[in-house]
């Protein structure tokens, strides 16, 4: 026991360490047994601020337990929530995060653009407004065409002879010039 304040604050004395009791094995569970992750495809007309309303989940949430995670999928949005309360006929969720998705058609179109090409918007008044461009040399594949929509330029590119091993625009122009 220290006799005075100076002796109590001496750096030579180590702080007293508590003896901790080990956590028993029964207090730990593998995550897959502790809670589940559920996927729910929700109607598209449900707004993010309505996701936490208990009446929405009263039927589908019958098997959920506290701290289950719920992935709510809609055509335009994905949301993740956690179950806070689960009783027969009443389920309360807390939304952890929610993020909009790009339109499925837009994602599909981006995937379908062949490697080495891109579809660019040149702007209104430009000819063509939407351009299919070969990235390696900047050639506008749909030059002379009038494409006001991205989909039209993409369709032209996919149908074009370049992708089928046919003549390139320069070769095609040279052939046309030779015919004249």
matplotlib code that plots the C-alpha trace (Angstrom):
import matplotlib.pyplot as plt

x = [0.0, 1.5, 2.2, 1.8, 0.6, 4.1, 4.6, 1.1, 2.0, 5.4, 6.1, 7.7, 4.4, 2.4, -1.3, -3.3, -4.5, -7.9, -8.3, -10.7, -12.9, -12.7, -15.8, -17.4, -17.7, -21.5, -21.4, -20.0, -21.9, -21.0, -22.6, -24.7, -26.4, -26.6, -28.6, -29.6, -29.5, -32.8, -33.5, -36.9, -38.1, -40.4, -42.9, -41.4, -44.0, -42.7, -40.6, -37.5, -39.2, -41.9, -39.4, -39.5, -43.3, -44.1, -47.3, -45.3, -43.3, -46.0, -46.4, -43.0, -41.2, -42.7, -39.4, -37.1, -35.3, -33.7, -30.6, -31.3, -30.3, -32.8, -31.7, -34.7, -34.4, -36.5, -36.1, -34.7, -33.2, -31.5, -31.9, -30.3, -32.1, -31.7, -34.5, -34.9, -38.1, -39.8, -43.0, -46.0, -47.7, -45.2, -41.7, -39.7, -36.8, -34.1, -32.8, -29.0, -28.5, -30.4, -29.0, -30.6, -29.7, -29.3, -32.0, -31.6, -31.8, -29.0, -26.8, -27.6, -26.6, -23.3, -22.4, -23.3, -20.9, -18.1, -14.6, -12.6, -15.6, -17.6, -20.8, -20.4, -22.8, -21.6, -24.4, -27.6, -27.0, -23.9, -24.0, -24.5, -25.7, -24.7, -21.5, -20.2, -16.4, -13.5, -11.2, -7.9, -8.0, -11.0, -12.9, -16.6, -18.2, -21.6, -20.5, -23.2, -25.9, -28.5, -28.7, -30.6, -30.7, -27.9, -29.7, -29.8, -26.0, -25.4, -27.6, -25.8, -22.4, -23.5, -25.0, -22.0, -19.7, -16.6, -17.8, -18.5, -15.1, -16.3, -14.6, -13.7, -15.1, -11.9, -11.9, -15.6, -15.0, -12.1, -14.4, -17.1, -14.6, -13.3, -16.8, -17.4]
y = [0.0, 3.4, 5.8, 9.0, 10.4, 10.5, 6.8, 5.9, 7.6, 6.0, 4.5, 1.5, 0.2, -1.8, -1.4, -4.2, -6.7, -8.2, -11.9, -12.7, -15.7, -17.6, -17.4, -20.8, -22.7, -22.6, -18.8, -19.1, -20.4, -20.8, -17.9, -20.2, -21.4, -18.0, -16.2, -16.6, -14.5, -14.4, -13.0, -11.5, -10.3, -7.3, -5.6, -2.6, -0.1, -0.4, 2.7, 2.5, 4.4, 1.7, -1.2, -0.9, -1.2, -4.4, -5.3, -5.7, -8.7, -10.3, -13.4, -13.9, -13.2, -16.1, -18.1, -15.2, -14.8, -11.8, -10.6, -12.5, -10.4, -9.8, -8.9, -7.2, -7.2, -5.0, -4.3, -0.8, -1.2, -3.5, -3.1, -4.9, -5.0, -6.7, -8.3, -6.5, -8.3, -11.4, -12.5, -14.3, -11.8, -9.0, -8.6, -5.4, -4.6, -1.9, -1.0, -1.1, 0.3, 0.8, 1.5, 2.0, -0.3, 0.7, -0.5, -4.1, -3.0, -0.5, -3.2, -5.6, -3.1, -2.3, -5.9, -6.5, -3.9, -6.0, -5.7, -3.0, -0.9, 1.7, 3.6, 7.4, 10.2, 12.9, 15.3, 16.6, 18.1, 15.8, 13.2, 10.5, 11.6, 8.1, 6.8, 3.3, 3.8, 1.3, 2.2, 1.1, 3.8, 5.9, 5.0, 5.8, 2.6, 4.1, 7.2, 8.4, 6.8, 8.7, 7.1, 9.2, 6.3, 4.4, 1.1, 1.8, 2.5, -0.7, -2.7, -1.3, -2.2, -5.8, -6.2, -4.6, -6.7, -5.8, -8.1, -10.9, -10.7, -8.6, -5.5, -2.6, 0.9, 1.9, -1.1, -0.6, 3.0, 2.0, -0.6, 1.9, 4.4, 1.8, 1.1, 4.7]
z = [0.0, -0.9, 2.0, 0.0, -3.4, -4.9, -4.1, -5.6, -9.0, -9.2, -12.6, -10.9, -9.8, -12.4, -12.7, -11.1, -13.7, -13.3, -13.5, -16.4, -16.6, -19.9, -22.1, -22.2, -25.4, -25.2, -25.8, -29.3, -32.3, -35.9, -37.9, -40.1, -36.9, -35.2, -38.0, -41.6, -44.7, -46.6, -50.1, -50.7, -54.1, -53.2, -55.4, -57.3, -55.9, -52.3, -51.5, -49.3, -46.5, -46.4, -45.9, -42.1, -41.8, -39.8, -41.7, -44.9, -43.4, -41.2, -43.5, -45.1, -41.9, -39.9, -40.0, -39.3, -36.0, -34.4, -36.2, -39.5, -42.4, -45.2, -48.8, -50.4, -54.2, -56.5, -60.2, -59.5, -56.0, -53.6, -49.8, -46.8, -43.5, -40.1, -38.1, -34.8, -33.5, -34.6, -33.1, -34.6, -36.9, -36.3, -37.7, -37.3, -39.6, -39.6, -43.0, -43.0, -46.5, -49.8, -53.2, -56.6, -59.5, -63.1, -65.4, -66.5, -70.2, -69.7, -68.1, -70.9, -73.5, -71.8, -71.7, -75.4, -76.8, -78.4, -77.1, -78.9, -79.6, -77.7, -78.2, -77.8, -77.6, -80.0, -79.0, -80.7, -84.1, -84.7, -87.4, -86.2, -82.8, -81.3, -82.7, -82.8, -82.6, -83.0, -80.0, -81.6, -84.3, -83.6, -86.8, -86.6, -87.9, -88.4, -90.2, -92.6, -90.6, -88.6, -85.1, -82.6, -80.0, -78.4, -79.1, -82.8, -83.0, -81.0, -83.3, -86.3, -84.8, -84.0, -87.5, -89.2, -91.5, -89.4, -86.6, -89.1, -90.7, -93.7, -95.2, -93.0, -93.6, -95.4, -97.6, -98.3, -99.2, -101.6, -103.2, -103.7, -105.2, -107.6, -108.8, -109.8]

ax = plt.figure().add_subplot(projection="3d")
ax.plot(x, y, z, "-o")
ax.set_aspect("equal")
plt.show()
